[in-house]
Amino acid sequence: MPYEFSLGGALLPGVLLWFSLMLGVLWGLDAVAGRYGLYRYVWHPPLFRIALFICLFCGFGLLLF
């Protein structure tokens, strides 16, 4: 994985690509959970969303390295 990549002449961190990918996965899971009413079983939905994103991002990062 490159440490940084160039986008229009600006150097961006390589982890930004994985961040964007996991953000898309989170939005997909959020849509499914909202559609089927799974947030009824969660105490604090915004906190759950942040925790789920952190788990996805860190878990995928561990798989890469």
mmCIF file of the N, C-alpha and C atoms, coordinates in Angstrom:
data_MODEL
# 
_entry.id   MODEL 
# 
loop_
_atom_site.group_PDB 
_atom_site.id 
_atom_site.type_symbol 
_atom_site.label_atom_id 
_atom_site.label_alt_id 
_atom_site.label_comp_id 
_atom_site.label_asym_id 
_atom_site.label_entity_id 
_atom_site.label_seq_id 
_atom_site.pdbx_PDB_ins_code 
_atom_site.Cartn_x 
_atom_site.Cartn_y 
_atom_site.Cartn_z 
_atom_site.occupancy 
_atom_site.B_iso_or_equiv 
_atom_site.pdbx_formal_charge 
_atom_site.auth_seq_id 
_atom_site.auth_comp_id 
_atom_site.auth_asym_id 
_atom_site.auth_atom_id 
_atom_site.pdbx_PDB_model_num 
ATOM 1   N N  . MET A 1 1  ? 0.843   -1.168 0.000  1.00 0.00 ? 1  MET A N  1 
ATOM 2   C CA . MET A 1 1  ? 0.000   0.000  0.000  1.00 0.00 ? 1  MET A CA 1 
ATOM 3   C C  . MET A 1 1  ? 0.892   1.235  0.000  1.00 0.00 ? 1  MET A C  1 
ATOM 4   N N  . PRO A 1 2  ? 0.635   2.171  -0.905 1.00 0.00 ? 2  PRO A N  1 
ATOM 5   C CA . PRO A 1 2  ? 1.464   3.378  -0.920 1.00 0.00 ? 2  PRO A CA 1 
ATOM 6   C C  . PRO A 1 2  ? 1.171   4.244  0.310  1.00 0.00 ? 2  PRO A C  1 
ATOM 7   N N  . TYR A 1 3  ? 2.217   4.902  0.795  1.00 0.00 ? 3  TYR A N  1 
ATOM 8   C CA . TYR A 1 3  ? 2.037   5.754  1.957  1.00 0.00 ? 3  TYR A CA 1 
ATOM 9   C C  . TYR A 1 3  ? 1.292   7.035  1.605  1.00 0.00 ? 3  TYR A C  1 
ATOM 10  N N  . GLU A 1 4  ? 1.467   7.491  0.393  1.00 0.00 ? 4  GLU A N  1 
ATOM 11  C CA . GLU A 1 4  ? 0.734   8.662  -0.068 1.00 0.00 ? 4  GLU A CA 1 
ATOM 12  C C  . GLU A 1 4  ? 0.586   8.598  -1.585 1.00 0.00 ? 4  GLU A C  1 
ATOM 13  N N  . PHE A 1 5  ? -0.444  9.240  -2.082 1.00 0.00 ? 5  PHE A N  1 
ATOM 14  C CA . PHE A 1 5  ? -0.658  9.279  -3.523 1.00 0.00 ? 5  PHE A CA 1 
ATOM 15  C C  . PHE A 1 5  ? -1.019  10.702 -3.930 1.00 0.00 ? 5  PHE A C  1 
ATOM 16  N N  . SER A 1 6  ? -0.804  10.988 -5.202 1.00 0.00 ? 6  SER A N  1 
ATOM 17  C CA . SER A 1 6  ? -1.028  12.325 -5.718 1.00 0.00 ? 6  SER A CA 1 
ATOM 18  C C  . SER A 1 6  ? -2.410  12.406 -6.357 1.00 0.00 ? 6  SER A C  1 
ATOM 19  N N  . LEU A 1 7  ? -3.161  13.408 -5.980 1.00 0.00 ? 7  LEU A N  1 
ATOM 20  C CA . LEU A 1 7  ? -4.477  13.663 -6.555 1.00 0.00 ? 7  LEU A CA 1 
ATOM 21  C C  . LEU A 1 7  ? -4.533  15.131 -6.945 1.00 0.00 ? 7  LEU A C  1 
ATOM 22  N N  . GLY A 1 8  ? -4.358  15.394 -8.208 1.00 0.00 ? 8  GLY A N  1 
ATOM 23  C CA . GLY A 1 8  ? -4.369  16.773 -8.690 1.00 0.00 ? 8  GLY A CA 1 
ATOM 24  C C  . GLY A 1 8  ? -3.187  17.582 -8.189 1.00 0.00 ? 8  GLY A C  1 
ATOM 25  N N  . GLY A 1 9  ? -2.075  16.922 -7.953 1.00 0.00 ? 9  GLY A N  1 
ATOM 26  C CA . GLY A 1 9  ? -0.885  17.616 -7.486 1.00 0.00 ? 9  GLY A CA 1 
ATOM 27  C C  . GLY A 1 9  ? -0.776  17.713 -5.971 1.00 0.00 ? 9  GLY A C  1 
ATOM 28  N N  . ALA A 1 10 ? -1.814  17.301 -5.261 1.00 0.00 ? 10 ALA A N  1 
ATOM 29  C CA . ALA A 1 10 ? -1.773  17.321 -3.799 1.00 0.00 ? 10 ALA A CA 1 
ATOM 30  C C  . ALA A 1 10 ? -1.512  15.905 -3.304 1.00 0.00 ? 10 ALA A C  1 
ATOM 31  N N  . LEU A 1 11 ? -0.610  15.778 -2.359 1.00 0.00 ? 11 LEU A N  1 
ATOM 32  C CA . LEU A 1 11 ? -0.303  14.469 -1.789 1.00 0.00 ? 11 LEU A CA 1 
ATOM 33  C C  . LEU A 1 11 ? -1.293  14.153 -0.668 1.00 0.00 ? 11 LEU A C  1 
ATOM 34  N N  . LEU A 1 12 ? -1.927  13.008 -0.792 1.00 0.00 ? 12 LEU A N  1 
ATOM 35  C CA . LEU A 1 12 ? -2.912  12.558 0.189  1.00 0.00 ? 12 LEU A CA 1 
ATOM 36  C C  . LEU A 1 12 ? -2.432  11.252 0.817  1.00 0.00 ? 12 LEU A C  1 
ATOM 37  N N  . PRO A 1 13 ? -2.780  11.020 2.071  1.00 0.00 ? 13 PRO A N  1 
ATOM 38  C CA . PRO A 1 13 ? -2.353  9.774  2.705  1.00 0.00 ? 13 PRO A CA 1 
ATOM 39  C C  . PRO A 1 13 ? -3.013  8.567  2.054  1.00 0.00 ? 13 PRO A C  1 
ATOM 40  N N  . GLY A 1 14 ? -2.291  7.456  2.010  1.00 0.00 ? 14 GLY A N  1 
ATOM 41  C CA . GLY A 1 14 ? -2.815  6.242  1.389  1.00 0.00 ? 14 GLY A CA 1 
ATOM 42  C C  . GLY A 1 14 ? -3.987  5.644  2.142  1.00 0.00 ? 14 GLY A C  1 
ATOM 43  N N  . VAL A 1 15 ? -4.052  5.911  3.426  1.00 0.00 ? 15 VAL A N  1 
ATOM 44  C CA . VAL A 1 15 ? -5.130  5.353  4.227  1.00 0.00 ? 15 VAL A CA 1 
ATOM 45  C C  . VAL A 1 15 ? -6.473  6.041  3.917  1.00 0.00 ? 15 VAL A C  1 
ATOM 46  N N  . LEU A 1 16 ? -6.427  7.185  3.239  1.00 0.00 ? 16 LEU A N  1 
ATOM 47  C CA . LEU A 1 16 ? -7.650  7.893  2.866  1.00 0.00 ? 16 LEU A CA 1 
ATOM 48  C C  . LEU A 1 16 ? -8.516  7.041  1.940  1.00 0.00 ? 16 LEU A C  1 
ATOM 49  N N  . LEU A 1 17 ? -7.907  6.247  1.087  1.00 0.00 ? 17 LEU A N  1 
ATOM 50  C CA . LEU A 1 17 ? -8.649  5.356  0.198  1.00 0.00 ? 17 LEU A CA 1 
ATOM 51  C C  . LEU A 1 17 ? -9.430  4.328  1.000  1.00 0.00 ? 17 LEU A C  1 
ATOM 52  N N  . TRP A 1 18 ? -8.770  3.720  1.996  1.00 0.00 ? 18 TRP A N  1 
ATOM 53  C CA . TRP A 1 18 ? -9.449  2.717  2.825  1.00 0.00 ? 18 TRP A CA 1 
ATOM 54  C C  . TRP A 1 18 ? -10.507 3.361  3.709  1.00 0.00 ? 18 TRP A C  1 
ATOM 55  N N  . PHE A 1 19 ? -10.254 4.591  4.154  1.00 0.00 ? 19 PHE A N  1 
ATOM 56  C CA . PHE A 1 19 ? -11.231 5.330  4.944  1.00 0.00 ? 19 PHE A CA 1 
ATOM 57  C C  . PHE A 1 19 ? -12.507 5.541  4.128  1.00 0.00 ? 19 PHE A C  1 
ATOM 58  N N  . SER A 1 20 ? -12.338 5.966  2.880  1.00 0.00 ? 20 SER A N  1 
ATOM 59  C CA . SER A 1 20 ? -13.488 6.199  2.001  1.00 0.00 ? 20 SER A CA 1 
ATOM 60  C C  . SER A 1 20 ? -14.238 4.899  1.716  1.00 0.00 ? 20 SER A C  1 
ATOM 61  N N  . LEU A 1 21 ? -13.505 3.824  1.516  1.00 0.00 ? 21 LEU A N  1 
ATOM 62  C CA . LEU A 1 21 ? -14.128 2.532  1.252  1.00 0.00 ? 21 LEU A CA 1 
ATOM 63  C C  . LEU A 1 21 ? -14.941 2.063  2.465  1.00 0.00 ? 21 LEU A C  1 
ATOM 64  N N  . MET A 1 22 ? -14.387 2.182  3.650  1.00 0.00 ? 22 MET A N  1 
ATOM 65  C CA . MET A 1 22 ? -15.097 1.760  4.857  1.00 0.00 ? 22 MET A CA 1 
ATOM 66  C C  . MET A 1 22 ? -16.276 2.675  5.161  1.00 0.00 ? 22 MET A C  1 
ATOM 67  N N  . LEU A 1 23 ? -16.186 3.936  4.771  1.00 0.00 ? 23 LEU A N  1 
ATOM 68  C CA . LEU A 1 23 ? -17.312 4.844  4.928  1.00 0.00 ? 23 LEU A CA 1 
ATOM 69  C C  . LEU A 1 23 ? -18.480 4.396  4.053  1.00 0.00 ? 23 LEU A C  1 
ATOM 70  N N  . GLY A 1 24 ? -18.177 3.960  2.836  1.00 0.00 ? 24 GLY A N  1 
ATOM 71  C CA . GLY A 1 24 ? -19.222 3.424  1.955  1.00 0.00 ? 24 GLY A CA 1 
ATOM 72  C C  . GLY A 1 24 ? -19.834 2.149  2.506  1.00 0.00 ? 24 GLY A C  1 
ATOM 73  N N  . VAL A 1 25 ? -19.000 1.274  3.057  1.00 0.00 ? 25 VAL A N  1 
ATOM 74  C CA . VAL A 1 25 ? -19.512 0.040  3.675  1.00 0.00 ? 25 VAL A CA 1 
ATOM 75  C C  . VAL A 1 25 ? -20.404 0.379  4.866  1.00 0.00 ? 25 VAL A C  1 
ATOM 76  N N  . LEU A 1 26 ? -19.986 1.361  5.660  1.00 0.00 ? 26 LEU A N  1 
ATOM 77  C CA . LEU A 1 26 ? -20.794 1.773  6.813  1.00 0.00 ? 26 LEU A CA 1 
ATOM 78  C C  . LEU A 1 26 ? -22.144 2.320  6.367  1.00 0.00 ? 26 LEU A C  1 
ATOM 79  N N  . TRP A 1 27 ? -22.152 3.136  5.318  1.00 0.00 ? 27 TRP A N  1 
ATOM 80  C CA . TRP A 1 27 ? -23.426 3.669  4.829  1.00 0.00 ? 27 TRP A CA 1 
ATOM 81  C C  . TRP A 1 27 ? -24.345 2.551  4.349  1.00 0.00 ? 27 TRP A C  1 
ATOM 82  N N  . GLY A 1 28 ? -23.778 1.542  3.709  1.00 0.00 ? 28 GLY A N  1 
ATOM 83  C CA . GLY A 1 28 ? -24.580 0.394  3.276  1.00 0.00 ? 28 GLY A CA 1 
ATOM 84  C C  . GLY A 1 28 ? -25.157 -0.370 4.459  1.00 0.00 ? 28 GLY A C  1 
ATOM 85  N N  . LEU A 1 29 ? -24.329 -0.638 5.459  1.00 0.00 ? 29 LEU A N  1 
ATOM 86  C CA . LEU A 1 29 ? -24.814 -1.333 6.656  1.00 0.00 ? 29 LEU A CA 1 
ATOM 87  C C  . LEU A 1 29 ? -25.828 -0.489 7.413  1.00 0.00 ? 29 LEU A C  1 
ATOM 88  N N  . ASP A 1 30 ? -25.619 0.809  7.436  1.00 0.00 ? 30 ASP A N  1 
ATOM 89  C CA . ASP A 1 30 ? -26.558 1.710  8.106  1.00 0.00 ? 30 ASP A CA 1 
ATOM 90  C C  . ASP A 1 30 ? -27.918 1.698  7.415  1.00 0.00 ? 30 ASP A C  1 
ATOM 91  N N  . ALA A 1 31 ? -27.912 1.661  6.098  1.00 0.00 ? 31 ALA A N  1 
ATOM 92  C CA . ALA A 1 31 ? -29.174 1.608  5.356  1.00 0.00 ? 31 ALA A CA 1 
ATOM 93  C C  . ALA A 1 31 ? -29.917 0.299  5.621  1.00 0.00 ? 31 ALA A C  1 
ATOM 94  N N  . VAL A 1 32 ? -29.193 -0.802 5.670  1.00 0.00 ? 32 VAL A N  1 
ATOM 95  C CA . VAL A 1 32 ? -29.814 -2.098 5.947  1.00 0.00 ? 32 VAL A CA 1 
ATOM 96  C C  . VAL A 1 32 ? -30.370 -2.137 7.372  1.00 0.00 ? 32 VAL A C  1 
ATOM 97  N N  . ALA A 1 33 ? -29.575 -1.644 8.331  1.00 0.00 ? 33 ALA A N  1 
ATOM 98  C CA . ALA A 1 33 ? -30.020 -1.641 9.727  1.00 0.00 ? 33 ALA A CA 1 
ATOM 99  C C  . ALA A 1 33 ? -31.228 -0.728 9.911  1.00 0.00 ? 33 ALA A C  1 
ATOM 100 N N  . GLY A 1 34 ? -31.246 0.398  9.237  1.00 0.00 ? 34 GLY A N  1 
ATOM 101 C CA . GLY A 1 34 ? -32.391 1.305  9.332  1.00 0.00 ? 34 GLY A CA 1 
ATOM 102 C C  . GLY A 1 34 ? -33.639 0.743  8.673  1.00 0.00 ? 34 GLY A C  1 
ATOM 103 N N  . ARG A 1 35 ? -33.458 0.063  7.560  1.00 0.00 ? 35 ARG A N  1 
ATOM 104 C CA . ARG A 1 35 ? -34.606 -0.492 6.847  1.00 0.00 ? 35 ARG A CA 1 
ATOM 105 C C  . ARG A 1 35 ? -35.290 -1.601 7.636  1.00 0.00 ? 35 ARG A C  1 
ATOM 106 N N  . TYR A 1 36 ? -34.496 -2.440 8.291  1.00 0.00 ? 36 TYR A N  1 
ATOM 107 C CA . TYR A 1 36 ? -35.064 -3.567 9.029  1.00 0.00 ? 36 TYR A CA 1 
ATOM 108 C C  . TYR A 1 36 ? -35.294 -3.274 10.502 1.00 0.00 ? 36 TYR A C  1 
ATOM 109 N N  . GLY A 1 37 ? -35.091 -2.045 10.929 1.00 0.00 ? 37 GLY A N  1 
ATOM 110 C CA . GLY A 1 37 ? -35.390 -1.644 12.295 1.00 0.00 ? 37 GLY A CA 1 
ATOM 111 C C  . GLY A 1 37 ? -34.454 -2.230 13.337 1.00 0.00 ? 37 GLY A C  1 
ATOM 112 N N  . LEU A 1 38 ? -33.211 -2.452 12.983 1.00 0.00 ? 38 LEU A N  1 
ATOM 113 C CA . LEU A 1 38 ? -32.269 -3.033 13.938 1.00 0.00 ? 38 LEU A CA 1 
ATOM 114 C C  . LEU A 1 38 ? -31.792 -2.027 14.976 1.00 0.00 ? 38 LEU A C  1 
ATOM 115 N N  . TYR A 1 39 ? -32.003 -0.748 14.733 1.00 0.00 ? 39 TYR A N  1 
ATOM 116 C CA . TYR A 1 39 ? -31.582 0.261  15.701 1.00 0.00 ? 39 TYR A CA 1 
ATOM 117 C C  . TYR A 1 39 ? -32.492 0.302  16.927 1.00 0.00 ? 39 TYR A C  1 
ATOM 118 N N  . ARG A 1 40 ? -33.582 -0.434 16.907 1.00 0.00 ? 40 ARG A N  1 
ATOM 119 C CA . ARG A 1 40 ? -34.422 -0.532 18.095 1.00 0.00 ? 40 ARG A CA 1 
ATOM 120 C C  . ARG A 1 40 ? -33.706 -1.240 19.229 1.00 0.00 ? 40 ARG A C  1 
ATOM 121 N N  . TYR A 1 41 ? -32.757 -2.091 18.884 1.00 0.00 ? 41 TYR A N  1 
ATOM 122 C CA . TYR A 1 41 ? -32.050 -2.897 19.873 1.00 0.00 ? 41 TYR A CA 1 
ATOM 123 C C  . TYR A 1 41 ? -30.751 -2.251 20.352 1.00 0.00 ? 41 TYR A C  1 
ATOM 124 N N  . VAL A 1 42 ? -30.483 -1.045 19.887 1.00 0.00 ? 42 VAL A N  1 
ATOM 125 C CA . VAL A 1 42 ? -29.247 -0.350 20.224 1.00 0.00 ? 42 VAL A CA 1 
ATOM 126 C C  . VAL A 1 42 ? -29.593 0.803  21.161 1.00 0.00 ? 42 VAL A C  1 
ATOM 127 N N  . TRP A 1 43 ? -28.781 0.971  22.211 1.00 0.00 ? 43 TRP A N  1 
ATOM 128 C CA . TRP A 1 43 ? -29.061 2.003  23.200 1.00 0.00 ? 43 TRP A CA 1 
ATOM 129 C C  . TRP A 1 43 ? -28.870 3.406  22.636 1.00 0.00 ? 43 TRP A C  1 
ATOM 130 N N  . HIS A 1 44 ? -27.797 3.643  21.899 1.00 0.00 ? 44 HIS A N  1 
ATOM 131 C CA . HIS A 1 44 ? -27.487 4.974  21.392 1.00 0.00 ? 44 HIS A CA 1 
ATOM 132 C C  . HIS A 1 44 ? -27.006 4.845  19.944 1.00 0.00 ? 44 HIS A C  1 
ATOM 133 N N  . PRO A 1 45 ? -27.908 4.975  18.969 1.00 0.00 ? 45 PRO A N  1 
ATOM 134 C CA . PRO A 1 45 ? -27.552 4.731  17.564 1.00 0.00 ? 45 PRO A CA 1 
ATOM 135 C C  . PRO A 1 45 ? -26.359 5.524  17.026 1.00 0.00 ? 45 PRO A C  1 
ATOM 136 N N  . PRO A 1 46 ? -26.217 6.839  17.303 1.00 0.00 ? 46 PRO A N  1 
ATOM 137 C CA . PRO A 1 46 ? -25.028 7.535  16.771 1.00 0.00 ? 46 PRO A CA 1 
ATOM 138 C C  . PRO A 1 46 ? -23.721 6.984  17.338 1.00 0.00 ? 46 PRO A C  1 
ATOM 139 N N  . LEU A 1 47 ? -23.711 6.636  18.609 1.00 0.00 ? 47 LEU A N  1 
ATOM 140 C CA . LEU A 1 47 ? -22.523 6.051  19.216 1.00 0.00 ? 47 LEU A CA 1 
ATOM 141 C C  . LEU A 1 47 ? -22.234 4.680  18.615 1.00 0.00 ? 47 LEU A C  1 
ATOM 142 N N  . PHE A 1 48 ? -23.288 3.925  18.329 1.00 0.00 ? 48 PHE A N  1 
ATOM 143 C CA . PHE A 1 48 ? -23.135 2.612  17.701 1.00 0.00 ? 48 PHE A CA 1 
ATOM 144 C C  . PHE A 1 48 ? -22.555 2.744  16.298 1.00 0.00 ? 48 PHE A C  1 
ATOM 145 N N  . ARG A 1 49 ? -22.992 3.761  15.556 1.00 0.00 ? 49 ARG A N  1 
ATOM 146 C CA . ARG A 1 49 ? -22.471 3.974  14.199 1.00 0.00 ? 49 ARG A CA 1 
ATOM 147 C C  . ARG A 1 49 ? -20.973 4.299  14.227 1.00 0.00 ? 49 ARG A C  1 
ATOM 148 N N  . ILE A 1 50 ? -20.569 5.147  15.148 1.00 0.00 ? 50 ILE A N  1 
ATOM 149 C CA . ILE A 1 50 ? -19.152 5.494  15.253 1.00 0.00 ? 50 ILE A CA 1 
ATOM 150 C C  . ILE A 1 50 ? -18.331 4.278  15.650 1.00 0.00 ? 50 ILE A C  1 
ATOM 151 N N  . ALA A 1 51 ? -18.833 3.502  16.614 1.00 0.00 ? 51 ALA A N  1 
ATOM 152 C CA . ALA A 1 51 ? -18.115 2.301  17.055 1.00 0.00 ? 51 ALA A CA 1 
ATOM 153 C C  . ALA A 1 51 ? -18.032 1.275  15.927 1.00 0.00 ? 51 ALA A C  1 
ATOM 154 N N  . LEU A 1 52 ? -19.099 1.125  15.158 1.00 0.00 ? 52 LEU A N  1 
ATOM 155 C CA . LEU A 1 52 ? -19.087 0.194  14.033 1.00 0.00 ? 52 LEU A CA 1 
ATOM 156 C C  . LEU A 1 52 ? -18.078 0.629  12.975 1.00 0.00 ? 52 LEU A C  1 
ATOM 157 N N  . PHE A 1 53 ? -18.012 1.932  12.702 1.00 0.00 ? 53 PHE A N  1 
ATOM 158 C CA . PHE A 1 53 ? -17.036 2.421  11.736 1.00 0.00 ? 53 PHE A CA 1 
ATOM 159 C C  . PHE A 1 53 ? -15.611 2.163  12.219 1.00 0.00 ? 53 PHE A C  1 
ATOM 160 N N  . ILE A 1 54 ? -15.339 2.420  13.481 1.00 0.00 ? 54 ILE A N  1 
ATOM 161 C CA . ILE A 1 54 ? -14.001 2.191  14.021 1.00 0.00 ? 54 ILE A CA 1 
ATOM 162 C C  . ILE A 1 54 ? -13.644 0.713  13.947 1.00 0.00 ? 54 ILE A C  1 
ATOM 163 N N  . CYS A 1 55 ? -14.580 -0.155 14.268 1.00 0.00 ? 55 CYS A N  1 
ATOM 164 C CA . CYS A 1 55 ? -14.319 -1.593 14.183 1.00 0.00 ? 55 CYS A CA 1 
ATOM 165 C C  . CYS A 1 55 ? -14.057 -2.031 12.742 1.00 0.00 ? 55 CYS A C  1 
ATOM 166 N N  . LEU A 1 56 ? -14.834 -1.519 11.795 1.00 0.00 ? 56 LEU A N  1 
ATOM 167 C CA . LEU A 1 56 ? -14.629 -1.858 10.389 1.00 0.00 ? 56 LEU A CA 1 
ATOM 168 C C  . LEU A 1 56 ? -13.277 -1.352 9.883  1.00 0.00 ? 56 LEU A C  1 
ATOM 169 N N  . PHE A 1 57 ? -12.978 -0.096 10.164 1.00 0.00 ? 57 PHE A N  1 
ATOM 170 C CA . PHE A 1 57 ? -11.753 0.524  9.681  1.00 0.00 ? 57 PHE A CA 1 
ATOM 171 C C  . PHE A 1 57 ? -10.517 -0.143 10.273 1.00 0.00 ? 57 PHE A C  1 
ATOM 172 N N  . CYS A 1 58 ? -10.523 -0.371 11.563 1.00 0.00 ? 58 CYS A N  1 
ATOM 173 C CA . CYS A 1 58 ? -9.364  -0.993 12.214 1.00 0.00 ? 58 CYS A CA 1 
ATOM 174 C C  . CYS A 1 58 ? -9.243  -2.466 11.839 1.00 0.00 ? 58 CYS A C  1 
ATOM 175 N N  . GLY A 1 59 ? -10.376 -3.157 11.738 1.00 0.00 ? 59 GLY A N  1 
ATOM 176 C CA . GLY A 1 59 ? -10.331 -4.565 11.355 1.00 0.00 ? 59 GLY A CA 1 
ATOM 177 C C  . GLY A 1 59 ? -9.801  -4.754 9.948  1.00 0.00 ? 59 GLY A C  1 
ATOM 178 N N  . PHE A 1 60 ? -10.238 -3.897 9.029  1.00 0.00 ? 60 PHE A N  1 
ATOM 179 C CA . PHE A 1 60 ? -9.739  -3.986 7.664  1.00 0.00 ? 60 PHE A CA 1 
ATOM 180 C C  . PHE A 1 60 ? -8.268  -3.612 7.595  1.00 0.00 ? 60 PHE A C  1 
ATOM 181 N N  . GLY A 1 61 ? -7.869  -2.642 8.413  1.00 0.00 ? 61 GLY A N  1 
ATOM 182 C CA . GLY A 1 61 ? -6.463  -2.257 8.477  1.00 0.00 ? 61 GLY A CA 1 
ATOM 183 C C  . GLY A 1 61 ? -5.592  -3.384 8.993  1.00 0.00 ? 61 GLY A C  1 
ATOM 184 N N  . LEU A 1 62 ? -6.089  -4.124 9.974  1.00 0.00 ? 62 LEU A N  1 
ATOM 185 C CA . LEU A 1 62 ? -5.336  -5.274 10.481 1.00 0.00 ? 62 LEU A CA 1 
ATOM 186 C C  . LEU A 1 62 ? -5.223  -6.378 9.438  1.00 0.00 ? 62 LEU A C  1 
ATOM 187 N N  . LEU A 1 63 ? -6.247  -6.536 8.621  1.00 0.00 ? 63 LEU A N  1 
ATOM 188 C CA . LEU A 1 63 ? -6.182  -7.543 7.560  1.00 0.00 ? 63 LEU A CA 1 
ATOM 189 C C  . LEU A 1 63 ? -5.152  -7.164 6.497  1.00 0.00 ? 63 LEU A C  1 
ATOM 190 N N  . LEU A 1 64 ? -4.997  -5.874 6.243  1.00 0.00 ? 64 LEU A N  1 
ATOM 191 C CA . LEU A 1 64 ? -4.042  -5.407 5.236  1.00 0.00 ? 64 LEU A CA 1 
ATOM 192 C C  . LEU A 1 64 ? -2.600  -5.599 5.676  1.00 0.00 ? 64 LEU A C  1 
ATOM 193 N N  . PHE A 1 65 ? -2.343  -5.373 6.947  1.00 0.00 ? 65 PHE A N  1 
ATOM 194 C CA . PHE A 1 65 ? -0.973  -5.443 7.437  1.00 0.00 ? 65 PHE A CA 1 
ATOM 195 C C  . PHE A 1 65 ? -0.787  -6.746 8.149  1.00 0.00 ? 65 PHE A C  1 
# 
